[in-house]
Structures are given as C-alpha cells and as structure tokens.
Amino acid sequence: MSRDRQPIDRTFYARDPRRVARGLLGTLLAHGGTLGRIVETEAYLAFGDPAAHAYRGRTKRTEILFGPPGHAYVYRTRQHCCLNVVVQEVDVPGCVLIRALEPLAGVGAMRRRRGHVPDARLADGPAKLCEALAIDMDHYGEDLCGGGRLTIISDGHDVPDVLTTPRIGISRAKDWPLRYLLAPDRTAAAASRHRQMPRRLGS
C-alpha cells in the first residue's frame, strides 16, 4: 500500500455515526485485490434508534459494537452478509452501514462472484458489495485500521456534493434522514441507489 493510501486513523471513527457516515463517502474499501469507492452509507445511532441492532442491548451478535471504533461489524441477513463500521467510543454502540461502492479494481473478480449483471450493479447494495468483495462472517471484528486484509483508506478524493435521504430497507425509524450518498451524477452506483428524492445535506 502506498504512503498516500494508508488506513484511515481510528480517531476518524470515534465520532457520531452521522459524521462518520458522511465522511466515509469517497473513501476506498479494499479487500483481497478488489477495491471500490464508497458512494452510499447509512448511520445507525447508539441510543434511541429502533432500527439499530444494538437497540435492545448487548448480545453475542452485537458485542463488537460496544468495543473500540474502527472495527468491522458483519451480520448475516438471509443468506447474505452486510458490512458495518463500528464508531464512537467504547460502550457507545454507534455504527455505519456501507451501502454501495463504485468498483475500481479487481472488477473481473467481482464479475465472477456476482454473475451476469451490469458493472454499475456489481456493488450497488450492502449485500451485493460484500459478495463482490468476498466479505463474509469471517471478517466480523476485523480491525479496519490495522492495514490487514480488509481496510478503508483515503486517497484525498474530493467529495463536494453529498445528498441525504431517509434510510431504506428497514421498517423502523425509516423516515430518519440518515442515508448519505454522492450526488447521483457522480457515479453509476450512486445513481442506481437514488430511489427517493434526496435533499442536499444541511438543506
């Protein structure tokens, strides 16, 4: 890994999920020779968020959420996995769901794993990106800051235009505006996830 592409520092993750979710846009998720730019995220609050997995307290499944920030919280939904990033300080179980990527490297491997779908749809959903990058339950608890097999890095990519909408794919607190994405004209992946009329962040 080049000097200008180092894992994001742990202090970046030790913040409110809403700030981390926005800050992750434009960064790079890397695993096993595959690489994608994060173009969509969702924030899940540590307390009082009925859609958050930690809402009902500490369990074997959510244990990692109560640990130090900058680790991977991977969970299975049906037969698929989804990747979250643990944020905030110890015992404050905030997290950010990585919802979509723009494929950048290892696209051939992504195609083999995902089958015959357009490139714009290789990683345009949380389960799809895990399949494309071969992320599974073995990555639960992975330290994203350690420069290991699964990491998130920054290359100084400028993200001037961020949109926010209500979260999607959930039944509780679905109207909360905690979904963040690049403007849909920036990437095909972001455009394919543009299912609701967004508003610009802060508007």
C-alpha positions in Angstrom: 0.0 0.0 0.0 1.4 3.4 -1.0 2.1 6.1 1.5 -0.7 8.2 0.3 -3.1 5.3 0.7 -2.9 4.4 4.4 -5.8 3.0 6.5 -8.0 5.7 8.0 -7.0 6.6 11.5 -9.0 5.2 14.4 -9.8 8.7 15.6 -11.8 9.3 12.4 -14.3 6.6 13.6 -14.5 7.9 17.2 -17.3 10.3 16.3 -21.0 10.5 15.9 -22.3 8.0 13.2 -23.8 10.8 11.2 -20.4 12.5 10.8 -18.6 9.2 10.0 -21.3 8.2 7.5 -20.8 11.4 5.6 -17.0 11.3 6.0 -16.7 7.8 4.5 -18.2 8.9 1.2 -15.4 8.9 -1.4 -13.0 6.7 0.6 -11.9 3.3 -0.6 -12.9 -0.1 0.7 -10.2 -2.7 -0.1 -10.1 -6.5 0.3 -8.1 -9.2 -1.4 -7.2 -7.3 -4.6 -10.6 -5.7 -5.0 -11.2 -2.0 -4.4 -14.2 0.2 -4.5 -15.1 3.8 -3.7 -17.8 4.2 -1.0 -20.7 6.1 -2.6 -23.5 5.4 -0.1 -23.8 4.9 3.7 -26.3 4.9 6.4 -25.9 5.9 10.0 -27.3 4.0 13.0 -27.4 5.8 16.3 -26.0 4.3 19.5 -29.1 5.0 21.6 -32.8 5.5 20.9 -32.6 4.2 17.4 -35.1 1.4 17.0 -33.6 0.3 13.7 -30.1 -0.2 15.2 -29.1 -3.7 16.1 -27.8 -2.5 19.5 -31.2 -1.0 20.3 -32.2 -3.9 22.6 -28.8 -4.1 24.3 -25.7 -6.1 24.2 -25.8 -9.6 22.7 -23.3 -12.1 21.3 -24.2 -10.7 17.8 -23.7 -7.1 18.7 -20.8 -7.4 21.1 -18.3 -5.8 18.7 -20.4 -2.7 18.5 -19.6 -2.0 22.2 -15.9 -2.2 21.6 -13.4 0.3 20.2 -14.2 2.1 16.9 -12.7 1.2 13.6 -13.7 -2.5 13.5 -16.0 -4.4 11.2 -19.5 -5.4 12.3 -20.6 -8.0 9.8 -24.0 -9.6 10.1 -26.0 -12.1 8.0 -29.4 -11.3 6.5 -30.9 -14.4 5.0 -28.0 -15.9 3.0 -26.1 -12.6 2.6 -23.7 -10.5 4.6 -23.6 -6.8 5.2 -20.7 -4.7 6.4 -20.9 -2.0 9.1 -18.2 0.1 10.7 -18.1 0.4 14.5 -18.0 4.1 15.5 -17.9 6.2 18.7 -16.1 5.3 21.9 -16.2 2.0 23.8 -19.7 1.1 25.2 -21.4 3.6 22.8 -22.6 1.2 20.0 -23.0 3.5 17.0 -22.3 2.1 13.6 -22.4 2.9 9.9 -23.6 0.6 7.2 -21.7 0.6 3.9 -24.4 0.5 1.3 -22.8 0.9 -2.1 -19.4 1.1 -3.9 -18.1 2.2 -7.2 -15.9 -0.7 -8.4 -12.4 0.5 -9.1 -10.0 -2.5 -9.1 -10.4 -6.3 -9.2 -13.6 -5.8 -11.3 -13.0 -9.2 -13.0 -13.2 -11.0 -9.7 -16.3 -9.0 -8.8 -18.0 -10.1 -12.0 -17.2 -13.7 -11.4 -18.7 -13.5 -7.9 -21.7 -11.5 -8.9 -22.6 -13.3 -12.2 -24.0 -11.6 -15.2 -25.0 -8.2 -14.0 -24.0 -4.8 -15.4 -20.9 -3.3 -13.8 -22.9 -0.5 -12.3 -24.8 -3.1 -10.3 -21.8 -5.1 -9.1 -21.7 -3.4 -5.7 -24.8 -1.2 -5.6 -26.2 -2.6 -2.4 -24.9 -3.7 1.0 -25.2 -7.5 0.4 -24.0 -7.1 -3.2 -20.8 -5.3 -2.3 -20.0 -8.0 0.3 -20.4 -10.7 -2.3 -18.4 -8.7 -4.9 -15.5 -8.2 -2.5 -15.8 -11.6 -0.8 -16.6 -10.2 2.6 -18.3 -12.7 4.9 -18.8 -13.6 8.6 -15.1 -14.4 8.9 -14.5 -10.6 8.8 -16.6 -10.0 11.9 -14.4 -7.9 14.3 -11.7 -7.2 11.7 -9.6 -4.1 12.5 -10.1 -1.7 9.6 -7.3 0.5 10.9 -4.6 -2.1 11.0 -3.7 -2.4 7.3 -4.9 -6.0 7.2 -6.9 -7.9 4.6 -10.0 -5.6 5.0 -9.4 -1.9 5.3 -10.8 1.5 4.4 -8.3 4.1 3.0 -8.4 7.6 1.9 -6.8 8.9 -1.3 -7.7 12.6 -0.9 -10.7 12.3 -3.1 -12.7 15.5 -3.0 -16.4 15.0 -2.1 -18.1 18.4 -2.7 -21.7 17.3 -3.1 -23.4 14.9 -0.6 -27.1 14.1 -0.6 -29.1 12.8 2.3 -32.4 10.9 2.4 -34.4 8.7 4.8 -32.9 5.3 5.3 -34.2 2.5 3.1 -34.8 -1.3 3.5 -35.9 -1.0 7.2 -39.3 -1.0 8.9 -38.5 1.1 12.0 -37.4 4.8 12.0 -37.3 4.6 8.2 -38.1 8.3 7.9 -35.0 9.4 9.7 -32.7 11.3 7.2 -29.6 9.2 7.9 -28.7 7.9 4.5 -25.9 9.6 2.7 -24.7 9.3 -0.9 -22.8 11.1 -3.5 -24.8 13.2 -6.0 -26.3 10.7 -8.4 -24.5 12.2 -11.4 -21.1 11.4 -9.8 -21.2 7.6 -10.1 -23.4 4.9 -11.7 -23.6 3.1 -8.4 -24.9 6.2 -6.6 -27.4 6.8 -9.4 -28.8 3.2 -9.2 -29.5 3.7 -5.5 -31.3 7.0 -6.0 -34.7 5.6 -5.2 -36.1 8.5 -3.2 -36.0 12.3 -3.8 -32.9 13.4 -1.8 -32.0 16.7 -0.5 -28.6 18.3 -0.2 -27.0 17.8 3.2 -27.9 20.6 5.5 -30.8 21.8 3.4 
